[in-house]
Amino acid sequence: MKNLLFCAAFSIALFSCSSNVDLAIDNPTEFPVEVTIDTLRVEVPAKQVVWVEMGKGEHKVTLANDSIISFNFTDDLYMLNPTQTKYLVSEQYYGPPAFQASYNHVLPNKTIEFLGTEIEGNYKTISDVINKVSWDYGPRESLPEMIQVDSDEMYTVLLKVSDPYEIMEQYMNSAPEEEVMETENP
């Protein structure tokens, strides 16, 4: 009987651990990109994400320039950046304005360079080919207008990864019309 219970518990533990990796291959550019994972050739259309599911462990990623990266995929979710684009990771605060000051108080005051401009705040950049996903929303995914914050929390913060084209588009859409016209017609 003890062996039966042990086998049942072991089986549940074994099957509850995922042995697969989800790999989001992102292409923020205007042109299709080709990537090979082991022997699987994947074409990623312009400004699209293609998902690949594979087993955990060592895999070879071959980029369009024929460079080969061997990587041991141990986590459940990764983003592949075959174009080696520099992405911006930012935070979005959700909660009452009364708690915004306490949130801002814990933020590190740092300056980074992105798109040739220094920006100050709690930002970071990623540009590695293989990135473990630690954010809530990826490139070209919209953040929600509102979310429900758990009753035991004062506020929550969501992490968003943006590609440079997405940032430029947001800037162009938020710039006053006169300013946009001036930049289009010097």
SVG drawing of the C-alpha trace seen along z (x, -y; Angstrom):
<svg xmlns="http://www.w3.org/2000/svg" viewBox="-11 -73 39 75">
<polyline fill="none" stroke="black" stroke-width="0.4" points="0.0,0.0 2.9,-2.4 4.5,-1.7 1.2,-2.4 0.8,-5.7 4.4,-6.6 4.0,-5.7 0.8,-7.8 2.5,-10.8 5.6,-10.5 3.4,-10.3 1.5,-13.4 4.7,-15.3 6.3,-14.1 3.3,-15.1 2.7,-18.4 6.2,-19.7 6.1,-20.8 8.8,-19.3 8.0,-21.8 9.3,-25.2 7.3,-27.8 9.5,-30.0 8.1,-33.3 10.2,-34.3 9.7,-38.0 10.4,-40.0 9.8,-43.7 11.3,-44.6 9.6,-45.3 11.1,-42.2 10.6,-38.4 13.3,-36.7 14.3,-33.0 15.5,-31.1 16.3,-27.4 15.9,-25.6 17.7,-22.3 16.3,-21.1 13.1,-23.1 13.2,-26.1 10.8,-28.9 10.0,-32.0 8.7,-34.9 6.7,-37.5 7.4,-41.2 6.1,-42.6 4.9,-39.2 5.6,-36.7 5.7,-33.0 5.4,-30.5 7.4,-27.2 6.9,-24.5 9.9,-22.3 11.3,-20.1 13.4,-21.5 17.1,-21.0 20.0,-21.9 19.0,-23.3 20.8,-24.9 19.5,-28.2 20.8,-29.2 20.2,-32.8 19.9,-34.2 23.6,-35.2 24.5,-31.5 25.6,-32.2 24.8,-29.2 23.9,-29.6 23.7,-26.5 21.4,-27.1 20.0,-25.0 16.3,-25.9 15.3,-25.2 12.4,-27.5 8.9,-27.4 8.9,-30.6 11.5,-32.5 11.6,-35.2 13.9,-34.8 15.3,-38.0 16.8,-36.9 17.2,-40.5 19.1,-41.5 16.8,-44.5 17.1,-46.6 13.8,-46.4 12.6,-48.7 11.3,-47.2 9.0,-49.6 6.6,-49.4 2.9,-50.5 1.4,-51.4 -2.2,-50.4 -3.8,-51.7 -5.2,-54.7 -3.3,-58.0 -2.9,-58.0 -0.5,-55.1 1.5,-56.4 3.9,-58.3 4.8,-55.2 5.4,-53.3 7.5,-56.1 9.5,-56.2 10.9,-52.7 11.9,-53.2 15.6,-53.4 16.6,-56.7 18.6,-55.7 19.2,-56.9 19.5,-54.7 20.0,-55.3 17.3,-54.1 16.8,-55.2 19.7,-57.7 18.0,-59.5 18.7,-59.3 15.6,-58.5 15.2,-58.6 13.1,-56.2 12.7,-52.6 13.6,-51.3 15.9,-48.7 16.8,-47.4 17.2,-43.9 19.0,-42.9 20.1,-39.4 19.1,-36.8 17.6,-34.5 15.6,-36.0 13.7,-34.4 10.3,-36.0 9.9,-37.9 7.4,-40.5 3.6,-40.6 3.1,-42.1 5.4,-41.6 6.1,-43.7 3.0,-45.0 0.7,-43.8 -1.4,-46.6 -1.5,-47.2 -5.0,-47.1 -6.7,-50.4 -7.7,-49.1 -7.1,-45.9 -8.5,-44.5 -6.1,-44.8 -6.4,-42.1 -8.1,-43.4 -4.9,-42.7 -2.8,-44.9 -2.6,-48.7 -1.5,-48.7 0.1,-46.5 2.6,-47.0 2.8,-45.3 6.0,-45.0 5.8,-45.8 8.4,-45.1 8.3,-47.4 10.3,-47.3 11.8,-50.6 9.2,-50.7 6.4,-50.5 7.9,-53.3 8.4,-55.5 4.8,-54.8 3.5,-55.7 5.5,-59.0 4.2,-59.9 0.6,-59.2 0.9,-61.2 2.8,-64.2 0.7,-67.3 -0.4,-67.4 1.7,-70.6 4.8,-68.9 4.3,-65.9 3.8,-68.1 7.0,-69.9 9.0,-66.7 7.4,-65.4 8.0,-68.7 11.3,-70.3"/>
</svg>
